[in-house]
Amino acid sequence: MTILPPPGRAEVIDWLAGLGQRPPGTERIDSMELAWLVHQVEQRYGVELPDEQLERMTTIDAAVAVLAEVLSSHV
């Protein structure tokens, strides 16, 4: 079984770009992007993100930090 490292900033931005065009330099994550990001994480890592963690994922950097926390605890 291969353990994937938590996604970094570039990977999160790539995933969000898969949903559609984002203005360059946009840091905030809207609700549709958050749903897309959660779907990507659940599909790739097989984990469910708790609601209290989702509430913290309002920016790209915050999402990266939350994903690192959650995914490192599921190793």
All heavy atoms as a GROMACS GRO file, in nm:
protein
  582
    1MET      N    1   0.085  -0.118   0.000
    1MET     CA    2   0.000   0.000   0.000
    1MET      C    3   0.090   0.125   0.000
    1MET      O    4   0.178   0.139   0.083
    1MET     CB    5  -0.088  -0.001   0.125
    1MET     CG    6  -0.176   0.119   0.136
    1MET     SD    7  -0.293   0.096   0.271
    1MET     CE    8  -0.264   0.244   0.361
    2THR      N    9   0.064   0.215  -0.092
    2THR     CA   10   0.140   0.339  -0.102
    2THR      C   11   0.072   0.447  -0.021
    2THR      O   12  -0.048   0.469  -0.033
    2THR     CB   13   0.149   0.385  -0.249
    2THR    OG1   14   0.208   0.282  -0.324
    2THR    CG2   15   0.229   0.512  -0.261
    3ILE      N   16   0.150   0.514   0.064
    3ILE     CA   17   0.097   0.624   0.143
    3ILE      C   18   0.133   0.754   0.072
    3ILE      O   19   0.251   0.782   0.050
    3ILE     CB   20   0.154   0.622   0.286
    3ILE    CG1   21   0.111   0.494   0.356
    3ILE    CG2   22   0.107   0.744   0.364
    3ILE    CD1   23   0.170   0.473   0.492
    4LEU      N   24   0.031   0.829   0.034
    4LEU     CA   25   0.052   0.956  -0.034
    4LEU      C   26   0.080   1.066   0.066
    4LEU      O   27   0.015   1.074   0.171
    4LEU     CB   28  -0.072   0.992  -0.115
    4LEU     CG   29  -0.113   0.896  -0.226
    4LEU    CD1   30  -0.249   0.934  -0.282
    4LEU    CD2   31  -0.009   0.893  -0.334
    5PRO      N   32   0.174   1.154   0.036
    5PRO     CA   33   0.198   1.269   0.125
    5PRO      C   34   0.082   1.367   0.112
    5PRO      O   35   0.013   1.371   0.009
    5PRO     CB   36   0.328   1.328   0.072
    5PRO     CG   37   0.331   1.289  -0.072
    5PRO     CD   38   0.264   1.155  -0.079
    6PRO      N   39   0.057   1.448   0.216
    6PRO     CA   40  -0.047   1.549   0.206
    6PRO      C   41  -0.017   1.644   0.090
    6PRO      O   42   0.099   1.669   0.058
    6PRO     CB   43  -0.039   1.624   0.340
    6PRO     CG   44   0.031   1.531   0.433
    6PRO     CD   45   0.123   1.449   0.347
    7PRO      N   46  -0.121   1.696   0.026
    7PRO     CA   47  -0.098   1.786  -0.087
    7PRO      C   48  -0.038   1.918  -0.040
    7PRO      O   49  -0.070   1.968   0.068
    7PRO     CB   50  -0.238   1.807  -0.144
    7PRO     CG   51  -0.330   1.786  -0.027
    7PRO     CD   52  -0.263   1.680   0.056
    8GLY      N   53   0.048   1.973  -0.124
    8GLY     CA   54   0.104   2.104  -0.097
    8GLY      C   55   0.021   2.212  -0.164
    8GLY      O   56  -0.081   2.184  -0.228
    9ARG      N   57   0.066   2.333  -0.151
    9ARG     CA   58  -0.006   2.449  -0.206
    9ARG      C   59  -0.028   2.435  -0.358
    9ARG      O   60  -0.139   2.457  -0.406
    9ARG     CB   61   0.072   2.576  -0.173
    9ARG     CG   62   0.006   2.702  -0.223
    9ARG     CD   63   0.086   2.826  -0.182
    9ARG     NE   64   0.032   2.942  -0.247
    9ARG     CZ   65  -0.074   3.010  -0.207
    9ARG    NH1   66  -0.139   2.974  -0.099
    9ARG    NH2   67  -0.117   3.116  -0.273
   10ALA      N   68   0.075   2.397  -0.432
   10ALA     CA   69   0.063   2.385  -0.578
   10ALA      C   70  -0.040   2.280  -0.616
   10ALA      O   71  -0.118   2.300  -0.710
   10ALA     CB   72   0.199   2.353  -0.639
   11GLU      N   73  -0.042   2.169  -0.544
   11GLU     CA   74  -0.139   2.064  -0.576
   11GLU      C   75  -0.282   2.108  -0.547
   11GLU      O   76  -0.374   2.082  -0.625
   11GLU     CB   77  -0.106   1.936  -0.498
   11GLU     CG   78  -0.185   1.817  -0.546
   11GLU     CD   79  -0.134   1.686  -0.491
   11GLU    OE1   80  -0.046   1.685  -0.401
   11GLU    OE2   81  -0.182   1.581  -0.538
   12VAL      N   82  -0.302   2.178  -0.435
   12VAL     CA   83  -0.436   2.229  -0.402
   12VAL      C   84  -0.481   2.327  -0.510
   12VAL      O   85  -0.595   2.321  -0.557
   12VAL     CB   86  -0.438   2.294  -0.262
   12VAL    CG1   87  -0.566   2.372  -0.239
   12VAL    CG2   88  -0.420   2.187  -0.153
   13ILE      N   89  -0.393   2.414  -0.554
   13ILE     CA   90  -0.427   2.510  -0.660
   13ILE      C   91  -0.462   2.435  -0.789
   13ILE      O   92  -0.559   2.469  -0.856
   13ILE     CB   93  -0.313   2.611  -0.681
   13ILE    CG1   94  -0.303   2.705  -0.561
   13ILE    CG2   95  -0.333   2.692  -0.810
   13ILE    CD1   96  -0.181   2.794  -0.560
   14ASP      N   97  -0.387   2.331  -0.821
   14ASP     CA   98  -0.417   2.250  -0.940
   14ASP      C   99  -0.554   2.185  -0.930
   14ASP      O  100  -0.630   2.182  -1.027
   14ASP     CB  101  -0.311   2.142  -0.962
   14ASP     CG  102  -0.181   2.196  -1.018
   14ASP    OD1  103  -0.179   2.310  -1.068
   14ASP    OD2  104  -0.082   2.122  -1.013
   15TRP      N  105  -0.586   2.130  -0.813
   15TRP     CA  106  -0.717   2.069  -0.795
   15TRP      C  107  -0.828   2.171  -0.814
   15TRP      O  108  -0.928   2.144  -0.879
   15TRP     CB  109  -0.729   2.006  -0.656
   15TRP     CG  110  -0.648   1.882  -0.638
   15TRP    CD1  111  -0.584   1.808  -0.734
   15TRP    CD2  112  -0.621   1.815  -0.515
   15TRP    NE1  113  -0.520   1.702  -0.677
   15TRP    CE2  114  -0.542   1.703  -0.543
   15TRP    CE3  115  -0.657   1.839  -0.384
   15TRP    CZ2  116  -0.498   1.615  -0.445
   15TRP    CZ3  117  -0.614   1.753  -0.286
   15TRP    CH2  118  -0.536   1.642  -0.316
   16LEU      N  119  -0.810   2.289  -0.755
   16LEU     CA  120  -0.913   2.394  -0.768
   16LEU      C  121  -0.926   2.439  -0.914
   16LEU      O  122  -1.036   2.470  -0.959
   16LEU     CB  123  -0.881   2.512  -0.677
   16LEU     CG  124  -0.889   2.483  -0.526
   16LEU    CD1  125  -0.842   2.604  -0.447
   16LEU    CD2  126  -1.029   2.441  -0.486
   17ALA      N  127  -0.816   2.440  -0.986
   17ALA     CA  128  -0.821   2.478  -1.128
   17ALA      C  129  -0.901   2.376  -1.208
   17ALA      O  130  -0.957   2.410  -1.313
   17ALA     CB  131  -0.679   2.490  -1.183
   18GLY      N  132  -0.908   2.254  -1.160
   18GLY     CA  133  -0.987   2.151  -1.227
   18GLY      C  134  -1.135   2.181  -1.226
   18GLY      O  135  -1.211   2.129  -1.307
   19LEU      N  136  -1.178   2.265  -1.134
   19LEU     CA  137  -1.318   2.303  -1.125
   19LEU      C  138  -1.353   2.412  -1.225
   19LEU      O  139  -1.465   2.420  -1.273
   19LEU     CB  140  -1.349   2.350  -0.983
   19LEU     CG  141  -1.492   2.387  -0.950
   19LEU    CD1  142  -1.586   2.270  -0.974
   19LEU    CD2  143  -1.504   2.434  -0.807
   20GLY      N  144  -1.257   2.495  -1.258
   20GLY     CA  145  -1.282   2.605  -1.351
   20GLY      C  146  -1.179   2.713  -1.334
   20GLY      O  147  -1.087   2.702  -1.253
   21GLN      N  148  -1.195   2.817  -1.409
   21GLN     CA  149  -1.099   2.929  -1.410
   21GLN      C  150  -1.101   3.002  -1.277
   21GLN      O  151  -1.206   3.036  -1.225
   21GLN     CB  152  -1.136   3.024  -1.523
   21GLN     CG  153  -1.032   3.125  -1.552
   21GLN     CD  154  -0.916   3.066  -1.632
   21GLN    OE1  155  -0.872   2.955  -1.612
   21GLN    NE2  156  -0.867   3.143  -1.725
   22ARG      N  157  -0.983   3.024  -1.220
   22ARG     CA  158  -0.968   3.104  -1.098
   22ARG      C  159  -0.884   3.226  -1.133
   22ARG      O  160  -0.783   3.213  -1.200
   22ARG     CB  161  -0.894   3.027  -0.989
   22ARG     CG  162  -0.967   2.908  -0.936
   22ARG     CD  163  -0.894   2.849  -0.816
   22ARG     NE  164  -0.954   2.911  -0.698
   22ARG     CZ  165  -0.886   2.963  -0.598
   22ARG    NH1  166  -0.757   2.962  -0.596
   22ARG    NH2  167  -0.949   3.018  -0.496
   23PRO      N  168  -0.924   3.342  -1.086
   23PRO     CA  169  -0.840   3.460  -1.109
   23PRO      C  170  -0.702   3.441  -1.044
   23PRO      O  171  -0.693   3.386  -0.934
   23PRO     CB  172  -0.917   3.573  -1.040
   23PRO     CG  173  -1.058   3.524  -1.028
   23PRO     CD  174  -1.048   3.376  -1.016
   24PRO      N  175  -0.596   3.480  -1.112
   24PRO     CA  176  -0.462   3.465  -1.055
   24PRO      C  177  -0.452   3.536  -0.920
   24PRO      O  178  -0.507   3.645  -0.902
   24PRO     CB  179  -0.371   3.532  -1.158
   24PRO     CG  180  -0.451   3.537  -1.283
   24PRO     CD  181  -0.595   3.542  -1.243
   25GLY      N  182  -0.383   3.472  -0.826
   25GLY     CA  183  -0.362   3.532  -0.696
   25GLY      C  184  -0.479   3.520  -0.600
   25GLY      O  185  -0.473   3.572  -0.489
   26THR      N  186  -0.585   3.451  -0.640
   26THR     CA  187  -0.700   3.435  -0.552
   26THR      C  188  -0.663   3.339  -0.440
   26THR      O  189  -0.624   3.226  -0.466
   26THR     CB  190  -0.822   3.379  -0.628
   26THR    OG1  191  -0.853   3.468  -0.734
   26THR    CG2  192  -0.942   3.363  -0.538
   27GLU      N  193  -0.676   3.385  -0.317
   27GLU     CA  194  -0.640   3.304  -0.201
   27GLU      C  195  -0.762   3.238  -0.136
   27GLU      O  196  -0.755   3.126  -0.090
   27GLU     CB  197  -0.567   3.392  -0.098
   27GLU     CG  198  -0.520   3.320   0.025
   27GLU     CD  199  -0.413   3.214   0.002
   27GLU    OE1  200  -0.342   3.218  -0.100
   27GLU    OE2  201  -0.399   3.124   0.086
   28ARG      N  202  -0.875   3.307  -0.137
   28ARG     CA  203  -0.995   3.256  -0.071
   28ARG      C  204  -1.054   3.138  -0.147
   28ARG      O  205  -1.046   3.132  -0.269
   28ARG     CB  206  -1.100   3.365  -0.057
   28ARG     CG  207  -1.045   3.481   0.024
   28ARG     CD  208  -1.134   3.549   0.123
   28ARG     NE  209  -1.234   3.478   0.195
   28ARG     CZ  210  -1.216   3.430   0.319
   28ARG    NH1  211  -1.102   3.441   0.379
   28ARG    NH2  212  -1.316   3.373   0.382
   29ILE      N  213  -1.114   3.046  -0.073
   29ILE     CA  214  -1.180   2.930  -0.131
   29ILE      C  215  -1.330   2.948  -0.106
   29ILE      O  216  -1.373   2.962   0.009
   29ILE     CB  217  -1.131   2.800  -0.064
   29ILE    CG1  218  -0.982   2.780  -0.093
   29ILE    CG2  219  -1.212   2.681  -0.111
   29ILE    CD1  220  -0.920   2.661  -0.022
   30ASP      N  221  -1.408   2.947  -0.215
   30ASP     CA  222  -1.553   2.962  -0.197
   30ASP      C  223  -1.617   2.825  -0.170
   30ASP      O  224  -1.549   2.722  -0.170
   30ASP     CB  225  -1.617   3.035  -0.315
   30ASP     CG  226  -1.613   2.957  -0.447
   30ASP    OD1  227  -1.610   2.832  -0.445
   30ASP    OD2  228  -1.616   3.022  -0.553
   31SER      N  229  -1.747   2.823  -0.147
   31SER     CA  230  -1.813   2.699  -0.107
   31SER      C  231  -1.809   2.591  -0.214
   31SER      O  232  -1.792   2.473  -0.183
   31SER     CB  233  -1.957   2.727  -0.064
   31SER     OG  234  -2.030   2.786  -0.170
   32MET      N  235  -1.822   2.629  -0.340
   32MET     CA  236  -1.817   2.530  -0.448
   32MET      C  237  -1.676   2.472  -0.459
   32MET      O  238  -1.659   2.351  -0.477
   32MET     CB  239  -1.857   2.595  -0.581
   32MET     CG  240  -1.857   2.496  -0.696
   32MET     SD  241  -1.981   2.370  -0.674
   32MET     CE  242  -2.107   2.438  -0.777
   33GLU      N  243  -1.576   2.557  -0.447
   33GLU     CA  244  -1.437   2.510  -0.452
   33GLU      C  245  -1.406   2.418  -0.334
   33GLU      O  246  -1.337   2.317  -0.349
   33GLU     CB  247  -1.340   2.628  -0.452
   33GLU     CG  248  -1.343   2.707  -0.581
   33GLU     CD  249  -1.260   2.833  -0.573
   33GLU    OE1  250  -1.254   2.897  -0.466
   33GLU    OE2  251  -1.201   2.867  -0.676
   34LEU      N  252  -1.460   2.452  -0.217
   34LEU     CA  253  -1.438   2.368  -0.100
   34LEU      C  254  -1.500   2.231  -0.120
   34LEU      O  255  -1.436   2.128  -0.090
   34LEU     CB  256  -1.496   2.434   0.026
   34LEU     CG  257  -1.478   2.356   0.155
   34LEU    CD1  258  -1.330   2.330   0.185
   34LEU    CD2  259  -1.545   2.428   0.271
   35ALA      N  260  -1.620   2.226  -0.174
   35ALA     CA  261  -1.684   2.097  -0.200
   35ALA      C  262  -1.600   2.015  -0.299
   35ALA      O  263  -1.581   1.894  -0.282
   35ALA     CB  264  -1.825   2.118  -0.255
   36TRP      N  265  -1.547   2.080  -0.402
   36TRP     CA  266  -1.463   2.013  -0.501
   36TRP      C  267  -1.334   1.961  -0.437
   36TRP      O  268  -1.292   1.849  -0.460
   36TRP     CB  269  -1.433   2.108  -0.616
   36TRP     CG  270  -1.340   2.054  -0.720
   36TRP    CD1  271  -1.210   2.090  -0.739
   36TRP    CD2  272  -1.368   1.956  -0.819
   36TRP    NE1  273  -1.155   2.019  -0.844
   36TRP    CE2  274  -1.252   1.936  -0.896
   36TRP    CE3  275  -1.482   1.882  -0.851
   36TRP    CZ2  276  -1.245   1.846  -1.000
   36TRP    CZ3  277  -1.475   1.792  -0.956
   36TRP    CH2  278  -1.358   1.776  -1.029
   37LEU      N  279  -1.273   2.044  -0.355
   37LEU     CA  280  -1.149   2.007  -0.288
   37LEU      C  281  -1.170   1.888  -0.195
   37LEU      O  282  -1.092   1.793  -0.194
   37LEU     CB  283  -1.095   2.128  -0.211
   37LEU     CG  284  -0.962   2.111  -0.139
   37LEU    CD1  285  -0.851   2.072  -0.237
   37LEU    CD2  286  -0.926   2.239  -0.067
   38VAL      N  287  -1.279   1.892  -0.119
   38VAL     CA  288  -1.311   1.780  -0.029
   38VAL      C  289  -1.332   1.653  -0.109
   38VAL      O  290  -1.283   1.546  -0.072
   38VAL     CB  291  -1.435   1.814   0.057
   38VAL    CG1  292  -1.488   1.691   0.130
   38VAL    CG2  293  -1.402   1.926   0.155
   39HIS      N  294  -1.402   1.663  -0.219
   39HIS     CA  295  -1.422   1.546  -0.306
   39HIS      C  296  -1.288   1.489  -0.353
   39HIS      O  297  -1.267   1.368  -0.349
   39HIS     CB  298  -1.509   1.585  -0.427
   39HIS     CG  299  -1.522   1.478  -0.528
   39HIS    ND1  300  -1.600   1.366  -0.509
   39HIS    CD2  301  -1.464   1.463  -0.650
   39HIS    CE1  302  -1.589   1.288  -0.615
   39HIS    NE2  303  -1.507   1.344  -0.701
   40GLN      N  304  -1.198   1.575  -0.397
   40GLN     CA  305  -1.067   1.530  -0.443
   40GLN      C  306  -0.991   1.458  -0.332
   40GLN      O  307  -0.932   1.352  -0.354
   40GLN     CB  308  -0.983   1.650  -0.493
   40GLN     CG  309  -1.040   1.719  -0.615
   40GLN     CD  310  -1.052   1.626  -0.734
   40GLN    OE1  311  -0.957   1.560  -0.772
   40GLN    NE2  312  -1.170   1.620  -0.791
   41VAL      N  313  -0.993   1.515  -0.213
   41VAL     CA  314  -0.922   1.455  -0.100
   41VAL      C  315  -0.983   1.320  -0.063
   41VAL      O  316  -0.911   1.222  -0.042
   41VAL     CB  317  -0.922   1.551   0.022
   41VAL    CG1  318  -0.872   1.482   0.147
   41VAL    CG2  319  -0.839   1.674  -0.009
   42GLU      N  320  -1.115   1.315  -0.056
   42GLU     CA  321  -1.180   1.190  -0.020
   42GLU      C  322  -1.152   1.080  -0.123
   42GLU      O  323  -1.131   0.965  -0.086
   42GLU     CB  324  -1.330   1.211  -0.001
   42GLU     CG  325  -1.359   1.292   0.124
   42GLU     CD  326  -1.506   1.325   0.144
   42GLU    OE1  327  -1.588   1.304   0.051
   42GLU    OE2  328  -1.539   1.374   0.254
   43GLN      N  329  -1.151   1.115  -0.250
   43GLN     CA  330  -1.123   1.018  -0.355
   43GLN      C  331  -0.978   0.970  -0.351
   43GLN      O  332  -0.951   0.851  -0.367
   43GLN     CB  333  -1.154   1.077  -0.493
   43GLN     CG  334  -1.300   1.102  -0.518
   43GLN     CD  335  -1.379   0.974  -0.519
   43GLN    OE1  336  -1.345   0.881  -0.590
   43GLN    NE2  337  -1.483   0.968  -0.439
   44ARG      N  338  -0.886   1.060  -0.334
   44ARG     CA  339  -0.743   1.024  -0.340
   44ARG      C  340  -0.691   0.960  -0.212
   44ARG      O  341  -0.602   0.876  -0.217
   44ARG     CB  342  -0.659   1.148  -0.371
   44ARG     CG  343  -0.684   1.200  -0.510
   44ARG     CD  344  -0.613   1.332  -0.532
   44ARG     NE  345  -0.667   1.398  -0.648
   44ARG     CZ  346  -0.602   1.413  -0.763
   44ARG    NH1  347  -0.480   1.368  -0.776
   44ARG    NH2  348  -0.659   1.474  -0.863
   45TYR      N  349  -0.743   1.002  -0.098
   45TYR     CA  350  -0.688   0.957   0.029
   45TYR      C  351  -0.781   0.864   0.106
   45TYR      O  352  -0.740   0.805   0.206
   45TYR     CB  353  -0.652   1.077   0.117
   45TYR     CG  354  -0.539   1.160   0.060
   45TYR    CD1  355  -0.566   1.268  -0.024
   45TYR    CD2  356  -0.406   1.131   0.088
   45TYR    CE1  357  -0.464   1.345  -0.076
   45TYR    CE2  358  -0.304   1.206   0.036
   45TYR     CZ  359  -0.332   1.313  -0.047
   45TYR     OH  360  -0.231   1.387  -0.099
   46GLY      N  361  -0.906   0.853   0.065
   46GLY     CA  362  -1.000   0.764   0.132
   46GLY      C  363  -1.032   0.805   0.275
   46GLY      O  364  -1.054   0.719   0.360
   47VAL      N  365  -1.032   0.935   0.302
   47VAL     CA  366  -1.066   0.985   0.435
   47VAL      C  367  -1.184   1.081   0.424
   47VAL      O  368  -1.206   1.142   0.320
   47VAL     CB  369  -0.948   1.057   0.503
   47VAL    CG1  370  -0.830   0.964   0.523
   47VAL    CG2  371  -0.907   1.180   0.427
   48GLU      N  372  -1.257   1.091   0.533
   48GLU     CA  373  -1.366   1.188   0.540
   48GLU      C  374  -1.320   1.303   0.628
   48GLU      O  375  -1.267   1.281   0.738
   48GLU     CB  376  -1.491   1.122   0.599
   48GLU     CG  377  -1.612   1.210   0.591
   48GLU     CD  378  -1.738   1.136   0.629
   48GLU    OE1  379  -1.753   1.020   0.590
   48GLU    OE2  380  -1.820   1.196   0.701
   49LEU      N  381  -1.337   1.423   0.580
   49LEU     CA  382  -1.294   1.541   0.655
   49LEU      C  383  -1.406   1.586   0.749
   49LEU      O  384  -1.519   1.607   0.706
   49LEU     CB  385  -1.258   1.654   0.560
   49LEU     CG  386  -1.142   1.625   0.466
   49LEU    CD1  387  -1.129   1.734   0.361
   49LEU    CD2  388  -1.013   1.610   0.543
   50PRO      N  389  -1.375   1.600   0.879
   50PRO     CA  390  -1.476   1.645   0.976
   50PRO      C  391  -1.521   1.788   0.947
   50PRO      O  392  -1.444   1.871   0.901
   50PRO     CB  393  -1.403   1.637   1.111
   50PRO     CG  394  -1.277   1.562   1.086
   50PRO     CD  395  -1.246   1.572   0.941
   51ASP      N  396  -1.648   1.817   0.978
   51ASP     CA  397  -1.704   1.950   0.954
   51ASP      C  398  -1.623   2.061   1.019
   51ASP      O  399  -1.605   2.168   0.960
   51ASP     CB  400  -1.849   1.958   1.003
   51ASP     CG  401  -1.945   1.880   0.916
   51ASP    OD1  402  -1.907   1.847   0.801
   51ASP    OD2  403  -2.056   1.851   0.962
   52GLU      N  404  -1.573   2.037   1.140
   52GLU     CA  405  -1.497   2.144   1.208
   52GLU      C  406  -1.368   2.176   1.132
   52GLU      O  407  -1.319   2.288   1.137
   52GLU     CB  408  -1.468   2.110   1.355
   52GLU     CG  409  -1.390   1.983   1.378
   52GLU     CD  410  -1.476   1.858   1.390
   52GLU    OE1  411  -1.598   1.863   1.367
   52GLU    OE2  412  -1.420   1.753   1.424
   53GLN      N  413  -1.314   2.080   1.061
   53GLN     CA  414  -1.195   2.105   0.979
   53GLN      C  415  -1.233   2.182   0.853
   53GLN      O  416  -1.160   2.271   0.809
   53GLN     CB  417  -1.124   1.975   0.942
   53GLN     CG  418  -1.077   1.894   1.060
   53GLN     CD  419  -0.970   1.963   1.142
   53GLN    OE1  420  -0.942   2.081   1.129
   53GLN    NE2  421  -0.909   1.889   1.232
   54LEU      N  422  -1.346   2.149   0.795
   54LEU     CA  423  -1.391   2.218   0.673
   54LEU      C  424  -1.411   2.366   0.699
   54LEU      O  425  -1.380   2.449   0.612
   54LEU     CB  426  -1.521   2.157   0.622
   54LEU     CG  427  -1.517   2.010   0.582
   54LEU    CD1  428  -1.653   1.965   0.533
   54LEU    CD2  429  -1.410   1.985   0.479
   55GLU      N  430  -1.462   2.400   0.815
   55GLU     CA  431  -1.487   2.540   0.850
   55GLU      C  432  -1.357   2.622   0.851
   55GLU      O  433  -1.361   2.743   0.828
   55GLU     CB  434  -1.555   2.549   0.986
   55GLU     CG  435  -1.695   2.494   0.986
   55GLU     CD  436  -1.755   2.481   1.125
   55GLU    OE1  437  -1.690   2.520   1.224
   55GLU    OE2  438  -1.868   2.431   1.133
   56ARG      N  439  -1.246   2.558   0.874
   56ARG     CA  440  -1.116   2.627   0.879
   56ARG      C  441  -1.056   2.648   0.740
   56ARG      O  442  -0.963   2.725   0.724
   56ARG     CB  443  -1.018   2.546   0.964
   56ARG     CG  444  -1.056   2.538   1.108
   56ARG     CD  445  -0.964   2.448   1.191
   56ARG     NE  446  -0.824   2.470   1.161
   56ARG     CZ  447  -0.731   2.376   1.170
   56ARG    NH1  448  -0.761   2.254   1.207
   56ARG    NH2  449  -0.605   2.403   1.142
   57MET      N  450  -1.108   2.578   0.640
   57MET     CA  451  -1.048   2.580   0.506
   57MET      C  452  -1.104   2.694   0.422
   57MET      O  453  -1.173   2.672   0.322
   57MET     CB  454  -1.070   2.444   0.439
   57MET     CG  455  -0.999   2.332   0.512
   57MET     SD  456  -1.037   2.165   0.451
   57MET     CE  457  -0.976   2.173   0.285
   58THR      N  458  -1.073   2.816   0.460
   58THR     CA  459  -1.126   2.934   0.391
   58THR      C  460  -1.028   2.992   0.290
   58THR      O  461  -1.067   3.071   0.205
   58THR     CB  462  -1.165   3.042   0.492
   58THR    OG1  463  -1.050   3.076   0.570
   58THR    CG2  464  -1.278   2.995   0.583
   59THR      N  465  -0.900   2.955   0.302
   59THR     CA  466  -0.798   3.003   0.208
   59THR      C  467  -0.714   2.882   0.164
   59THR      O  468  -0.720   2.775   0.225
   59THR     CB  469  -0.704   3.106   0.274
   59THR    OG1  470  -0.629   3.042   0.378
   59THR    CG2  471  -0.779   3.226   0.328
   60ILE      N  472  -0.636   2.902   0.061
   60ILE     CA  473  -0.550   2.794   0.012
   60ILE      C  474  -0.452   2.751   0.120
   60ILE      O  475  -0.437   2.631   0.148
   60ILE     CB  476  -0.478   2.836  -0.117
   60ILE    CG1  477  -0.580   2.852  -0.229
   60ILE    CG2  478  -0.371   2.733  -0.154
   60ILE    CD1  479  -0.526   2.913  -0.356
   61ASP      N  480  -0.386   2.846   0.184
   61ASP     CA  481  -0.289   2.811   0.288
   61ASP      C  482  -0.355   2.739   0.405
   61ASP      O  483  -0.299   2.644   0.461
   61ASP     CB  484  -0.214   2.935   0.337
   61ASP     CG  485  -0.113   2.986   0.235
   61ASP    OD1  486  -0.071   2.909   0.146
   61ASP    OD2  487  -0.076   3.105   0.244
   62ALA      N  488  -0.474   2.783   0.445
   62ALA     CA  489  -0.546   2.716   0.553
   62ALA      C  490  -0.584   2.574   0.512
   62ALA      O  491  -0.574   2.481   0.593
   62ALA     CB  492  -0.670   2.796   0.592
   63ALA      N  493  -0.626   2.556   0.388
   63ALA     CA  494  -0.660   2.422   0.339
   63ALA      C  495  -0.539   2.330   0.343
   63ALA      O  496  -0.549   2.215   0.385
   63ALA     CB  497  -0.718   2.430   0.197
   64VAL      N  498  -0.425   2.380   0.300
   64VAL     CA  499  -0.302   2.300   0.302
   64VAL      C  500  -0.269   2.258   0.445
   64VAL      O  501  -0.235   2.142   0.471
   64VAL     CB  502  -0.184   2.378   0.237
   64VAL    CG1  503  -0.052   2.307   0.260
   64VAL    CG2  504  -0.209   2.397   0.088
   65ALA      N  505  -0.281   2.351   0.539
   65ALA     CA  506  -0.251   2.321   0.680
   65ALA      C  507  -0.348   2.218   0.736
   65ALA      O  508  -0.307   2.122   0.802
   65ALA     CB  509  -0.255   2.450   0.762
   66VAL      N  510  -0.477   2.235   0.710
   66VAL     CA  511  -0.578   2.141   0.760
   66VAL      C  512  -0.555   2.003   0.700
   66VAL      O  513  -0.558   1.902   0.770
   66VAL     CB  514  -0.720   2.192   0.729
   66VAL    CG1  515  -0.824   2.082   0.751
   66VAL    CG2  516  -0.753   2.313   0.813
   67LEU      N  517  -0.530   1.997   0.570
   67LEU     CA  518  -0.509   1.867   0.506
   67LEU      C  519  -0.384   1.798   0.561
   67LEU      O  520  -0.384   1.676   0.581
   67LEU     CB  521  -0.500   1.884   0.354
   67LEU     CG  522  -0.629   1.930   0.288
   67LEU    CD1  523  -0.607   1.956   0.140
   67LEU    CD2  524  -0.741   1.830   0.311
   68ALA      N  525  -0.280   1.874   0.588
   68ALA     CA  526  -0.159   1.815   0.648
   68ALA      C  527  -0.191   1.755   0.785
   68ALA      O  528  -0.148   1.644   0.816
   68ALA     CB  529  -0.049   1.919   0.658
   69GLU      N  530  -0.269   1.828   0.866
   69GLU     CA  531  -0.308   1.777   0.998
   69GLU      C  532  -0.391   1.649   0.988
   69GLU      O  533  -0.361   1.550   1.052
   69GLU     CB  534  -0.393   1.881   1.072
   69GLU     CG  535  -0.321   1.998   1.128
   69GLU     CD  536  -0.420   2.099   1.188
   69GLU    OE1  537  -0.532   2.060   1.230
   69GLU    OE2  538  -0.385   2.218   1.192
   70VAL      N  539  -0.496   1.657   0.909
   70VAL     CA  540  -0.590   1.546   0.899
   70VAL      C  541  -0.523   1.422   0.838
   70VAL      O  542  -0.537   1.312   0.890
   70VAL     CB  543  -0.714   1.586   0.816
   70VAL    CG1  544  -0.802   1.466   0.787
   70VAL    CG2  545  -0.794   1.693   0.889
   71LEU      N  546  -0.451   1.443   0.729
   71LEU     CA  547  -0.392   1.328   0.659
   71LEU      C  548  -0.276   1.267   0.736
   71LEU      O  549  -0.255   1.146   0.729
   71LEU     CB  550  -0.351   1.367   0.518
   71LEU     CG  551  -0.469   1.408   0.429
   71LEU    CD1  552  -0.419   1.461   0.296
   71LEU    CD2  553  -0.565   1.292   0.409
   72SER      N  554  -0.202   1.346   0.811
   72SER     CA  555  -0.092   1.289   0.888
   72SER      C  556  -0.144   1.206   1.005
   72SER      O  557  -0.076   1.115   1.050
   72SER     CB  558   0.004   1.397   0.936
   72SER     OG  559  -0.060   1.483   1.028
   73SER      N  560  -0.264   1.234   1.051
   73SER     CA  561  -0.322   1.155   1.159
   73SER      C  562  -0.386   1.026   1.110
   73SER      O  563  -0.422   0.941   1.189
   73SER     CB  564  -0.425   1.237   1.238
   73SER     OG  565  -0.540   1.261   1.160
   74HIS      N  566  -0.398   1.009   0.978
   74HIS     CA  567  -0.456   0.888   0.919
   74HIS      C  568  -0.352   0.794   0.860
   74HIS      O  569  -0.384   0.704   0.785
   74HIS     CB  570  -0.558   0.926   0.809
   74HIS     CG  571  -0.686   0.971   0.864
   74HIS    ND1  572  -0.710   1.101   0.901
   74HIS    CD2  573  -0.800   0.903   0.893
   74HIS    CE1  574  -0.832   1.111   0.948
   74HIS    NE2  575  -0.888   0.993   0.945
   75VAL      N  576  -0.226   0.817   0.891
   75VAL     CA  577  -0.119   0.733   0.835
   75VAL      C  578  -0.113   0.603   0.910
   75VAL      O  579  -0.136   0.589   1.023
   75VAL     CB  580   0.018   0.807   0.842
   75VAL    CG1  581   0.130   0.716   0.799
   75VAL    CG2  582   0.010   0.930   0.757
   0.00000   0.00000   0.00000
